[in-house]
Amino acid sequence: MKLSDFDIDFIKFKNEKDIVRFKIDDTFFLLKENSLYSHGDIGIKIQCEKNDGTITLNYKLDGHIASQCERCLLPIKIDIDSDRNEVLKLTTDDVLLQEENYLSVNHQVYSAYDSIYEQICLSIPTRLICENSISNKQCEIDHPETTQENVVDDRWSELKKLIK
């Protein structure tokens, strides 16, 4: 898998509407340097609608990522289920082409990689714990019971007498 696999060429569309599908796995996350996640299995469907001056993209993500519980450190799977729209504007202005949501009228190729990665990150709960995972179970944290015996050292008791 490479970054160019996520390029959408709008000029090649036969109709004004088209659907692009991706299936991503662990290699998707390896493409991103310092990725927050490394394991996952997500199906992506992007419905594209081309109008006169805009292109509307509707992202639908369905799958899961694998992570580790922040409390008990057990492996967990987090559900990814999101639906998001994005609008791209077509322009010939070189200044606007440096902006994020603008495409050239002459070269209508859009890399959906960053938008997909962003959508995955936004779908992840704030806390990666067992209760937020697909299994929805409680963390199994074993706290050892401690019994402390107060052993008094005679030397300390003699020093405490000096304070008085």
OpenMM code with the backbone's topology and positions (N, CA, C; nanometers):
from openmm import Vec3, app, unit

residues = "MET LYS LEU SER ASP PHE ASP ILE ASP PHE ILE LYS PHE LYS ASN GLU LYS ASP ILE VAL ARG PHE LYS ILE ASP ASP THR PHE PHE LEU LEU LYS GLU ASN SER LEU TYR SER HIS GLY ASP ILE GLY ILE LYS ILE GLN CYS GLU LYS ASN ASP GLY THR ILE THR LEU ASN TYR LYS LEU ASP GLY HIS ILE ALA SER GLN CYS GLU ARG CYS LEU LEU PRO ILE LYS ILE ASP ILE ASP SER ASP ARG ASN GLU VAL LEU LYS LEU THR THR ASP ASP VAL LEU LEU GLN GLU GLU ASN TYR LEU SER VAL ASN HIS GLN VAL TYR SER ALA TYR ASP SER ILE TYR GLU GLN ILE CYS LEU SER ILE PRO THR ARG LEU ILE CYS GLU ASN SER ILE SER ASN LYS GLN CYS GLU ILE ASP HIS PRO GLU THR THR GLN GLU ASN VAL VAL ASP ASP ARG TRP SER GLU LEU LYS LYS LEU ILE LYS".split()
positions = [
    Vec3(0.0851, -0.1172, 0.0000),
    Vec3(0.0000, 0.0000, 0.0000),
    Vec3(0.0896, 0.1234, 0.0000),
    Vec3(0.0533, 0.2219, -0.0808),
    Vec3(0.1294, 0.3463, -0.0871),
    Vec3(0.0330, 0.4649, -0.0883),
    Vec3(0.0863, 0.5838, -0.0672),
    Vec3(0.0021, 0.7039, -0.0591),
    Vec3(-0.0774, 0.7282, -0.1872),
    Vec3(-0.0182, 0.6951, -0.2999),
    Vec3(-0.0884, 0.7200, -0.4267),
    Vec3(-0.2115, 0.6302, -0.4439),
    Vec3(-0.2233, 0.5250, -0.3638),
    Vec3(-0.3427, 0.4406, -0.3688),
    Vec3(-0.4677, 0.5160, -0.3224),
    Vec3(-0.4484, 0.6245, -0.2495),
    Vec3(-0.5600, 0.7010, -0.1953),
    Vec3(-0.5918, 0.8258, -0.2776),
    Vec3(-0.5319, 0.8369, -0.3953),
    Vec3(-0.5615, 0.9487, -0.4845),
    Vec3(-0.6937, 0.9237, -0.5568),
    Vec3(-0.7783, 1.0255, -0.5592),
    Vec3(-0.9057, 1.0197, -0.6316),
    Vec3(-0.8941, 1.1160, -0.7487),
    Vec3(-0.9058, 1.0641, -0.8698),
    Vec3(-0.8959, 1.1446, -0.9913),
    Vec3(-1.0375, 1.1747, -1.0401),
    Vec3(-1.0827, 1.2966, -1.0153),
    Vec3(-1.2202, 1.3335, -1.0469),
    Vec3(-1.2439, 1.3502, -1.1973),
    Vec3(-1.1400, 1.3692, -1.2742),
    Vec3(-1.1557, 1.3848, -1.4186),
    Vec3(-1.1992, 1.2522, -1.4820),
    Vec3(-1.1596, 1.1399, -1.4229),
    Vec3(-1.1926, 1.0086, -1.4776),
    Vec3(-1.3342, 0.9615, -1.4440),
    Vec3(-1.4075, 1.0390, -1.3643),
    Vec3(-1.5434, 0.9989, -1.3286),
    Vec3(-1.6311, 0.9960, -1.4526),
    Vec3(-1.7091, 0.8905, -1.4657),
    Vec3(-1.7995, 0.8792, -1.5810),
    Vec3(-1.9266, 0.9597, -1.5574),
    Vec3(-1.9714, 0.9638, -1.4353),
    Vec3(-2.0934, 1.0377, -1.4007),
    Vec3(-2.0575, 1.1535, -1.3079),
    Vec3(-2.1557, 1.2297, -1.2739),
    Vec3(-2.1353, 1.3372, -1.1770),
    Vec3(-2.1221, 1.2801, -1.0351),
    Vec3(-2.1725, 1.1581, -1.0149),
    Vec3(-2.1626, 1.0912, -0.8858),
    Vec3(-2.0863, 0.9611, -0.9046),
    Vec3(-2.0034, 0.9299, -0.8078),
    Vec3(-1.9300, 0.8046, -0.8129),
    Vec3(-1.8948, 0.7638, -0.6700),
    Vec3(-1.8646, 0.6354, -0.6524),
    Vec3(-1.8288, 0.5828, -0.5213),
    Vec3(-1.6901, 0.5213, -0.5295),
    Vec3(-1.6069, 0.5557, -0.4304),
    Vec3(-1.4725, 0.5022, -0.4204),
    Vec3(-1.4653, 0.4245, -0.2899),
    Vec3(-1.4102, 0.3033, -0.2957),
    Vec3(-1.4005, 0.2187, -0.1755),
    Vec3(-1.2545, 0.1869, -0.1472),
    Vec3(-1.2236, 0.1843, -0.0175),
    Vec3(-1.0912, 0.1463, 0.0294),
    Vec3(-1.1072, 0.0463, 0.1424),
    Vec3(-1.0125, -0.0444, 0.1537),
    Vec3(-1.0044, -0.1366, 0.2670),
    Vec3(-0.8666, -0.1157, 0.3269),
    Vec3(-0.8616, -0.0657, 0.4498),
    Vec3(-0.7314, -0.0356, 0.5098),
    Vec3(-0.7011, -0.1331, 0.6230),
    Vec3(-0.5714, -0.1568, 0.6402),
    Vec3(-0.5243, -0.2449, 0.7459),
    Vec3(-0.3994, -0.1820, 0.8091),
    Vec3(-0.3145, -0.2639, 0.8666),
    Vec3(-0.1971, -0.2125, 0.9384),
    Vec3(-0.1022, -0.1332, 0.8494),
    Vec3(-0.0949, -0.1666, 0.7210),
    Vec3(-0.0032, -0.0954, 0.6314),
    Vec3(-0.0449, 0.0505, 0.6119),
    Vec3(-0.1738, 0.0798, 0.6283),
    Vec3(-0.2224, 0.2179, 0.6190),
    Vec3(-0.1556, 0.3044, 0.7254),
    Vec3(-0.1463, 0.2539, 0.8472),
    Vec3(-0.0902, 0.3311, 0.9575),
    Vec3(0.0620, 0.3424, 0.9479),
    Vec3(0.1265, 0.2486, 0.8784),
    Vec3(0.2719, 0.2557, 0.8596),
    Vec3(0.3117, 0.3685, 0.7650),
    Vec3(0.2188, 0.4115, 0.6789),
    Vec3(0.2479, 0.5198, 0.5853),
    Vec3(0.2644, 0.6542, 0.6556),
    Vec3(0.2009, 0.6689, 0.7693),
    Vec3(0.2052, 0.7944, 0.8454),
    Vec3(0.3207, 0.7889, 0.9441),
    Vec3(0.4112, 0.8849, 0.9347),
    Vec3(0.5223, 0.8908, 1.0286),
    Vec3(0.4684, 0.9304, 1.1656),
    Vec3(0.5105, 0.8606, 1.2694),
    Vec3(0.4658, 0.8832, 1.4075),
    Vec3(0.3143, 0.8695, 1.4211),
    Vec3(0.2573, 0.7691, 1.3573),
    Vec3(0.1137, 0.7455, 1.3653),
    Vec3(0.0739, 0.7113, 1.5081),
    Vec3(-0.0422, 0.7585, 1.5495),
    Vec3(-0.0913, 0.7300, 1.6839),
    Vec3(-0.1360, 0.5853, 1.6986),
    Vec3(-0.1700, 0.5204, 1.5887),
    Vec3(-0.2232, 0.3843, 1.5901),
    Vec3(-0.1443, 0.2998, 1.4913),
    Vec3(-0.1422, 0.1693, 1.5144),
    Vec3(-0.0641, 0.0839, 1.4254),
    Vec3(-0.1415, -0.0363, 1.3735),
    Vec3(-0.2529, -0.0707, 1.4346),
    Vec3(-0.3291, -0.1877, 1.3926),
    Vec3(-0.4757, -0.1496, 1.3730),
    Vec3(-0.5330, -0.1991, 1.2652),
    Vec3(-0.6743, -0.1728, 1.2414),
    Vec3(-0.7249, -0.2439, 1.1183),
    Vec3(-0.8551, -0.2488, 1.1065),
    Vec3(-0.9221, -0.3089, 0.9916),
    Vec3(-1.0484, -0.2259, 0.9679),
    Vec3(-1.0455, -0.1421, 0.8648),
    Vec3(-1.1531, -0.0465, 0.8432),
    Vec3(-1.1915, -0.0455, 0.6957),
    Vec3(-1.3202, -0.0508, 0.6717),
    Vec3(-1.3730, -0.0352, 0.5364),
    Vec3(-1.4177, 0.1086, 0.5166),
    Vec3(-1.3845, 0.1656, 0.4024),
    Vec3(-1.4163, 0.3062, 0.3767),
    Vec3(-1.4910, 0.3167, 0.2447),
    Vec3(-1.5981, 0.3936, 0.2477),
    Vec3(-1.6774, 0.4212, 0.1275),
    Vec3(-1.6875, 0.5729, 0.1153),
    Vec3(-1.6400, 0.6238, 0.0023),
    Vec3(-1.6452, 0.7683, -0.0214),
    Vec3(-1.7368, 0.7924, -0.1403),
    Vec3(-1.8478, 0.8604, -0.1140),
    Vec3(-1.9406, 0.8957, -0.2211),
    Vec3(-1.9057, 1.0364, -0.2679),
    Vec3(-1.8716, 1.0477, -0.3946),
    Vec3(-1.8267, 1.1749, -0.4510),
    Vec3(-1.9342, 1.2303, -0.5430),
    Vec3(-1.9641, 1.3581, -0.5280),
    Vec3(-2.0610, 1.4249, -0.6140),
    Vec3(-1.9970, 1.5518, -0.6678),
    Vec3(-1.9857, 1.5572, -0.8003),
    Vec3(-1.9181, 1.6689, -0.8658),
    Vec3(-2.0230, 1.7676, -0.9165),
    Vec3(-2.0091, 1.8931, -0.8743),
    Vec3(-2.0960, 2.0013, -0.9195),
    Vec3(-2.0125, 2.0994, -1.0011),
    Vec3(-2.0694, 2.2136, -1.0347),
    Vec3(-1.9974, 2.3111, -1.1180),
    Vec3(-1.8681, 2.3600, -1.0546),
    Vec3(-1.8728, 2.4094, -0.9330),
    Vec3(-1.7533, 2.4661, -0.8716),
    Vec3(-1.7082, 2.3930, -0.7473),
    Vec3(-1.7768, 2.2844, -0.7122),
    Vec3(-1.7427, 2.2121, -0.5899),
    Vec3(-1.7503, 2.0612, -0.6121),
    Vec3(-1.6863, 1.9901, -0.5230),
    Vec3(-1.6950, 1.8451, -0.5171),
    Vec3(-1.7255, 1.8092, -0.3724),
    Vec3(-1.8362, 1.7363, -0.3514),
    Vec3(-1.8758, 1.6962, -0.2174),
    Vec3(-1.8352, 1.5514, -0.1950),
    Vec3(-1.7661, 1.5279, -0.0848),
    Vec3(-1.7229, 1.3935, -0.0479),
    Vec3(-1.7944, 1.3522, 0.0794),
    Vec3(-1.8581, 1.2351, 0.0776),
    Vec3(-1.9240, 1.1808, 0.1961),
    Vec3(-1.8482, 1.0562, 0.2382),
    Vec3(-1.7778, 1.0647, 0.3508),
    Vec3(-1.6971, 0.9540, 0.4023),
    Vec3(-1.7822, 0.8686, 0.4957),
    Vec3(-1.7786, 0.7362, 0.4772),
    Vec3(-1.8410, 0.6419, 0.5700),
    Vec3(-1.7349, 0.5407, 0.6082),
    Vec3(-1.7009, 0.5364, 0.7367),
    Vec3(-1.5987, 0.4461, 0.7877),
    Vec3(-1.6644, 0.3437, 0.8790),
    Vec3(-1.6240, 0.2175, 0.8644),
    Vec3(-1.6795, 0.1114, 0.9468),
    Vec3(-1.5714, 0.0072, 0.9711),
    Vec3(-1.5386, -0.0163, 1.0965),
    Vec3(-1.4375, -0.1148, 1.1314),
    Vec3(-1.3897, -0.0959, 1.2732),
    Vec3(-1.2642, -0.1281, 1.2985),
    Vec3(-1.2077, -0.1146, 1.4320),
    Vec3(-1.0568, -0.0927, 1.4244),
    Vec3(-1.0029, -0.0373, 1.5332),
    Vec3(-0.8583, -0.0307, 1.5500),
    Vec3(-0.8241, -0.1074, 1.6773),
    Vec3(-0.7044, -0.1603, 1.6805),
    Vec3(-0.6570, -0.2323, 1.7988),
    Vec3(-0.5651, -0.1397, 1.8768),
    Vec3(-0.5815, -0.1420, 2.0071),
    Vec3(-0.4998, -0.0577, 2.0928),
    Vec3(-0.4778, -0.1294, 2.2253),
    Vec3(-0.4416, -0.0526, 2.3258),
    Vec3(-0.4148, -0.1069, 2.4571),
    Vec3(-0.4894, -0.0223, 2.5590),
    Vec3(-0.5518, -0.0879, 2.6563),
    Vec3(-0.6245, -0.0158, 2.7609),
    Vec3(-0.5255, 0.0678, 2.8420),
    Vec3(-0.5633, 0.1921, 2.8682),
    Vec3(-0.4771, 0.2821, 2.9431),
    Vec3(-0.4721, 0.2475, 3.0921),
    Vec3(-0.5691, 0.1719, 3.1407),
    Vec3(-0.5726, 0.1357, 3.2824),
    Vec3(-0.5036, 0.0028, 3.3106),
    Vec3(-0.5534, -0.1018, 3.2436),
    Vec3(-0.5052, -0.2369, 3.2760),
    Vec3(-0.4073, -0.2921, 3.1731),
    Vec3(-0.3813, -0.2184, 3.0646),
    Vec3(-0.2857, -0.2533, 2.9606),
    Vec3(-0.3218, -0.3795, 2.8818),
    Vec3(-0.4471, -0.4220, 2.8879),
    Vec3(-0.4915, -0.5349, 2.8067),
    Vec3(-0.5191, -0.4870, 2.6645),
    Vec3(-0.5022, -0.5735, 2.5639),
    Vec3(-0.5364, -0.5339, 2.4270),
    Vec3(-0.6872, -0.5172, 2.4111),
    Vec3(-0.7278, -0.4096, 2.3421),
    Vec3(-0.8701, -0.3823, 2.3184),
    Vec3(-0.8903, -0.3434, 2.1721),
    Vec3(-1.0147, -0.3546, 2.1282),
    Vec3(-1.0526, -0.3098, 1.9944),
    Vec3(-1.1532, -0.1971, 2.0093),
    Vec3(-1.1259, -0.0858, 1.9403),
    Vec3(-1.2120, 0.0317, 1.9453),
    Vec3(-1.2907, 0.0385, 1.8150),
    Vec3(-1.4217, 0.0534, 1.8265),
    Vec3(-1.5114, 0.0593, 1.7105),
    Vec3(-1.4964, 0.1932, 1.6376),
    Vec3(-1.4867, 0.1859, 1.5056),
    Vec3(-1.4830, 0.3052, 1.4210),
    Vec3(-1.6088, 0.3021, 1.3351),
    Vec3(-1.6955, 0.3960, 1.3567),
    Vec3(-1.8191, 0.4064, 1.2792),
    Vec3(-1.8498, 0.5547, 1.2652),
    Vec3(-1.8182, 0.6092, 1.1496),
    Vec3(-1.8386, 0.7526, 1.1348),
    Vec3(-1.8907, 0.7860, 0.9959),
    Vec3(-1.9512, 0.9020, 0.9882),
    Vec3(-2.0090, 0.9534, 0.8648),
    Vec3(-1.9790, 1.1033, 0.8633),
    Vec3(-1.9079, 1.1481, 0.7595),
    Vec3(-1.8653, 1.2882, 0.7563),
    Vec3(-1.8661, 1.3397, 0.6135),
    Vec3(-1.8980, 1.4655, 0.5970),
    Vec3(-1.8969, 1.5306, 0.4657),
    Vec3(-1.7813, 1.6290, 0.4577),
    Vec3(-1.7298, 1.6429, 0.3364),
    Vec3(-1.6237, 1.7396, 0.3103),
    Vec3(-1.6513, 1.8015, 0.1736),
    Vec3(-1.6284, 1.9311, 0.1622),
    Vec3(-1.6521, 2.0008, 0.0364),
    Vec3(-1.5194, 2.0542, -0.0155),
    Vec3(-1.4878, 2.0196, -0.1396),
    Vec3(-1.3691, 2.0707, -0.2067),
    Vec3(-1.4125, 2.1734, -0.3102),
    Vec3(-1.3412, 2.2836, -0.3174),
    Vec3(-1.3753, 2.3894, -0.4135),
    Vec3(-1.2734, 2.3903, -0.5259),
    Vec3(-1.3222, 2.4062, -0.6478),
    Vec3(-1.2346, 2.4120, -0.7655),
    Vec3(-1.1994, 2.5568, -0.7956),
    Vec3(-1.0706, 2.5817, -0.8228),
    Vec3(-1.0261, 2.7185, -0.8477),
    Vec3(-0.9035, 2.7176, -0.9397),
    Vec3(-0.8743, 2.8354, -0.9944),
    Vec3(-0.7527, 2.8535, -1.0737),
    Vec3(-0.6552, 2.9468, -1.0028),
    Vec3(-0.6932, 3.0032, -0.8907),
    Vec3(-0.6110, 3.0963, -0.8144),
    Vec3(-0.4996, 3.0204, -0.7410),
    Vec3(-0.3746, 3.0569, -0.7698),
    Vec3(-0.2598, 2.9879, -0.7095),
    Vec3(-0.2526, 3.0075, -0.5584),
    Vec3(-0.2968, 3.1205, -0.5093),
    Vec3(-0.2934, 3.1472, -0.3652),
    Vec3(-0.3929, 3.0552, -0.2939),
    Vec3(-0.5125, 3.0393, -0.3499),
    Vec3(-0.6125, 2.9526, -0.2888),
    Vec3(-0.5745, 2.8052, -0.2970),
    Vec3(-0.4975, 2.7671, -0.3974),
    Vec3(-0.4579, 2.6271, -0.4128),
    Vec3(-0.3672, 2.5796, -0.2999),
    Vec3(-0.3079, 2.6716, -0.2280),
    Vec3(-0.2250, 2.6350, -0.1140),
    Vec3(-0.3095, 2.6032, 0.0086),
    Vec3(-0.4360, 2.6415, 0.0048),
    Vec3(-0.5269, 2.6125, 0.1142),
    Vec3(-0.5674, 2.4651, 0.1105),
    Vec3(-0.6281, 2.4179, 0.2182),
    Vec3(-0.6561, 2.2753, 0.2336),
    Vec3(-0.7676, 2.2232, 0.1437),
    Vec3(-0.8769, 2.2919, 0.1307),
    Vec3(-0.9944, 2.2387, 0.0613),
    Vec3(-1.0130, 2.2962, -0.0788),
    Vec3(-0.9052, 2.3244, -0.1479),
    Vec3(-0.9130, 2.3756, -0.2847),
    Vec3(-0.8377, 2.2834, -0.3798),
    Vec3(-0.8957, 2.2623, -0.4972),
    Vec3(-0.8340, 2.1826, -0.6034),
    Vec3(-0.8246, 2.2661, -0.7294),
    Vec3(-0.7267, 2.2358, -0.8114),
    Vec3(-0.7118, 2.3046, -0.9390),
    Vec3(-0.8187, 2.2548, -1.0362),
    Vec3(-0.8734, 2.3445, -1.1143),
    Vec3(-0.9727, 2.3084, -1.2151),
    Vec3(-0.9088, 2.2186, -1.3205),
    Vec3(-0.7809, 2.2416, -1.3494),
    Vec3(-0.7109, 2.1662, -1.4534),
    Vec3(-0.6577, 2.0315, -1.4050),
    Vec3(-0.6269, 2.0189, -1.2778),
    Vec3(-0.5677, 1.8961, -1.2231),
    Vec3(-0.6509, 1.8527, -1.1020),
    Vec3(-0.7547, 1.7754, -1.1257),
    Vec3(-0.8501, 1.7409, -1.0207),
    Vec3(-0.8176, 1.6053, -0.9580),
    Vec3(-0.7019, 1.5966, -0.8944),
    Vec3(-0.6624, 1.4762, -0.8218),
    Vec3(-0.6525, 1.5133, -0.6746),
    Vec3(-0.7191, 1.4356, -0.5913),
    Vec3(-0.7254, 1.4645, -0.4477),
    Vec3(-0.6768, 1.3422, -0.3704),
    Vec3(-0.5834, 1.3622, -0.2782),
    Vec3(-0.5364, 1.2542, -0.1921),
    Vec3(-0.6253, 1.2495, -0.0683),
    Vec3(-0.6970, 1.1402, -0.0526),
    Vec3(-0.7907, 1.1258, 0.0588),
    Vec3(-0.7241, 1.0690, 0.1830),
    Vec3(-0.5950, 1.0396, 0.1774),
    Vec3(-0.5260, 0.9742, 0.2897),
    Vec3(-0.5378, 1.0548, 0.4188),
    Vec3(-0.5003, 1.1813, 0.4151),
    Vec3(-0.5023, 1.2623, 0.5368),
    Vec3(-0.6433, 1.2790, 0.5920),
    Vec3(-0.7424, 1.2925, 0.5052),
    Vec3(-0.8802, 1.3054, 0.5514),
    Vec3(-0.9284, 1.1771, 0.6179),
    Vec3(-0.8888, 1.0630, 0.5631),
    Vec3(-0.9267, 0.9348, 0.6227),
    Vec3(-0.8596, 0.9180, 0.7586),
    Vec3(-0.7315, 0.9486, 0.7671),
    Vec3(-0.6587, 0.9367, 0.8936),
    Vec3(-0.7183, 1.0306, 0.9990),
    Vec3(-0.7507, 1.1513, 0.9580),
    Vec3(-0.8116, 1.2480, 1.0498),
    Vec3(-0.9464, 1.1978, 1.0993),
    Vec3(-1.0254, 1.1404, 1.0105),
    Vec3(-1.1572, 1.0893, 1.0481),
    Vec3(-1.1443, 0.9737, 1.1480),
    Vec3(-1.0445, 0.8892, 1.1295),
    Vec3(-1.0208, 0.7791, 1.2237),
    Vec3(-0.9858, 0.8354, 1.3607),
    Vec3(-0.8963, 0.9328, 1.3640),
    Vec3(-0.8545, 0.9932, 1.4915),
    Vec3(-0.9713, 1.0620, 1.5625),
    Vec3(-1.0602, 1.1231, 1.4864),
    Vec3(-1.1757, 1.1899, 1.5468),
    Vec3(-1.2799, 1.0915, 1.5979),
    Vec3(-1.2779, 0.9688, 1.5474),
    Vec3(-1.3744, 0.8676, 1.5893),
    Vec3(-1.3314, 0.7930, 1.7149),
    Vec3(-1.2078, 0.8080, 1.7536),
    Vec3(-1.1543, 0.7381, 1.8706),
    Vec3(-1.2009, 0.8108, 1.9966),
    Vec3(-1.2477, 0.7354, 2.0982),
    Vec3(-1.2849, 0.8029, 2.2243),
    Vec3(-1.1623, 0.8655, 2.2902),
    Vec3(-1.1864, 0.9615, 2.3761),
    Vec3(-1.0785, 1.0325, 2.4428),
    Vec3(-0.9954, 0.9392, 2.5292),
    Vec3(-1.0618, 0.8487, 2.5995),
    Vec3(-0.9924, 0.7540, 2.6861),
    Vec3(-0.9991, 0.6156, 2.6256),
    Vec3(-0.8847, 0.5565, 2.6018),
    Vec3(-0.8776, 0.4203, 2.5489),
    Vec3(-0.8778, 0.3234, 2.6666),
    Vec3(-0.9982, 0.2896, 2.7131),
    Vec3(-1.0128, 0.1977, 2.8258),
    Vec3(-1.1102, 0.0869, 2.7867),
    Vec3(-1.1107, -0.0188, 2.8660),
    Vec3(-1.1934, -0.1362, 2.8349),
    Vec3(-1.3417, -0.1012, 2.8195),
    Vec3(-1.3910, -0.0066, 2.8980),
    Vec3(-1.5326, 0.0302, 2.8925),
    Vec3(-1.5696, 0.0932, 2.7582),
    Vec3(-1.4742, 0.1541, 2.6868),
    Vec3(-1.4998, 0.2177, 2.5576),
    Vec3(-1.4698, 0.1254, 2.4402),
    Vec3(-1.4316, 0.0009, 2.4670),
    Vec3(-1.3962, -0.0917, 2.3604),
    Vec3(-1.5211, -0.1613, 2.3056),
    Vec3(-1.5016, -0.2441, 2.2035),
    Vec3(-1.6127, -0.3189, 2.1433),
    Vec3(-1.6725, -0.4156, 2.2444),
    Vec3(-1.5881, -0.4782, 2.3269),
    Vec3(-1.6369, -0.5760, 2.4248),
    Vec3(-1.7113, -0.5109, 2.5409),
    Vec3(-1.6857, -0.3826, 2.5673),
    Vec3(-1.7545, -0.3056, 2.6713),
    Vec3(-1.7465, -0.3725, 2.8078),
    Vec3(-1.6311, -0.4289, 2.8419),
    Vec3(-1.6142, -0.4943, 2.9710),
    Vec3(-1.5422, -0.4011, 3.0669),
    Vec3(-1.5428, -0.4384, 3.1926),
    Vec3(-1.4751, -0.3608, 3.2952),
    Vec3(-1.3277, -0.3991, 3.2999),
    Vec3(-1.2439, -0.3059, 3.3382),
    Vec3(-1.1013, -0.3344, 3.3528),
    Vec3(-1.0798, -0.4311, 3.4682),
    Vec3(-0.9853, -0.5198, 3.4487),
    Vec3(-0.9532, -0.6170, 3.5527),
    Vec3(-0.8224, -0.5756, 3.6187),
    Vec3(-0.8347, -0.4893, 3.7158),
    Vec3(-0.7161, -0.4421, 3.7866),
    Vec3(-0.7144, -0.5080, 3.9233),
    Vec3(-0.6103, -0.5818, 3.9497),
    Vec3(-0.5950, -0.6478, 4.0793),
    Vec3(-0.5052, -0.5625, 4.1662),
    Vec3(-0.5637, -0.5116, 4.2742),
    Vec3(-0.4860, -0.4344, 4.3703),
    Vec3(-0.4481, -0.5274, 4.4845),
    Vec3(-0.3227, -0.5511, 4.5047),
    Vec3(-0.2842, -0.6410, 4.6145),
    Vec3(-0.3168, -0.5768, 4.7488),
    Vec3(-0.3694, -0.6597, 4.8355),
    Vec3(-0.4006, -0.6102, 4.9693),
    Vec3(-0.2723, -0.6127, 5.0517),
    Vec3(-0.2451, -0.5020, 5.1116),
    Vec3(-0.1223, -0.4930, 5.1904),
    Vec3(-0.1567, -0.4868, 5.3378),
    Vec3(-0.0834, -0.5580, 5.4124),
    Vec3(-0.0967, -0.5512, 5.5580),
    Vec3(0.0377, -0.5063, 5.6114),
    Vec3(0.0365, -0.3909, 5.6714),
    Vec3(0.1604, -0.3366, 5.7249),
    Vec3(0.1597, -0.3499, 5.8756),
    Vec3(0.2676, -0.3967, 5.9214),
    Vec3(0.2862, -0.4002, 6.0659),
    Vec3(0.3744, -0.2824, 6.1023),
    Vec3(0.3296, -0.2103, 6.1990),
    Vec3(0.4078, -0.0952, 6.2430),
    Vec3(0.5186, -0.1425, 6.3359),
    Vec3(0.6331, -0.1579, 6.2787),
    Vec3(0.7493, -0.1980, 6.3573),
    Vec3(0.8179, -0.0702, 6.4043),
    Vec3(0.8337, -0.0592, 6.5315),
    Vec3(0.8935, 0.0596, 6.5898),
    Vec3(1.0402, 0.0318, 6.6157),
    Vec3(1.1200, 0.1163, 6.5595),
    Vec3(1.2637, 0.1065, 6.5831),
    Vec3(1.2955, 0.1890, 6.7071),
    Vec3(1.3634, 0.1279, 6.8010),
    Vec3(1.3929, 0.1946, 6.9281),
    Vec3(1.4783, 0.3193, 6.9101),
    Vec3(1.5601, 0.3214, 6.8086),
    Vec3(1.6456, 0.4389, 6.7877),
    Vec3(1.5619, 0.5625, 6.7556),
    Vec3(1.4534, 0.5438, 6.6776),
    Vec3(1.3685, 0.6583, 6.6420),
    Vec3(1.2905, 0.7082, 6.7629),
    Vec3(1.2476, 0.6179, 6.8435),
    Vec3(1.1728, 0.6617, 6.9617),
    Vec3(1.2627, 0.7421, 7.0560),
    Vec3(1.3893, 0.7085, 7.0631),
    Vec3(1.4828, 0.7848, 7.1456),
    Vec3(1.5056, 0.9245, 7.0864),
    Vec3(1.5106, 0.9334, 6.9534),
    Vec3(1.5289, 1.0632, 6.8909),
    Vec3(1.4056, 1.1521, 6.9088),
    Vec3(1.2887, 1.0949, 6.9089),
    Vec3(1.1668, 1.1732, 6.9268),
    Vec3(1.1606, 1.2361, 7.0668),
    Vec3(1.2249, 1.1716, 7.1620),
    Vec3(1.2293, 1.2259, 7.2976),
    Vec3(1.3083, 1.3562, 7.3014),
    Vec3(1.4076, 1.3715, 7.2126),
    Vec3(1.4891, 1.4927, 7.2074),
    Vec3(1.4086, 1.6134, 7.1634),
    Vec3(1.3083, 1.5911, 7.0770),
    Vec3(1.2271, 1.6996, 7.0290),
    Vec3(1.1450, 1.7612, 7.1422),
    Vec3(1.1019, 1.6783, 7.2320),
    Vec3(1.0202, 1.7263, 7.3442),
    Vec3(1.1097, 1.7912, 7.4421),
] * unit.nanometer
topology = app.Topology()
chain = topology.addChain("A")
for resn in residues:
    res = topology.addResidue(resn, chain)
    for name in ("N", "CA", "C"):
        topology.addAtom(name, app.Element.getBySymbol(name[0]), res)
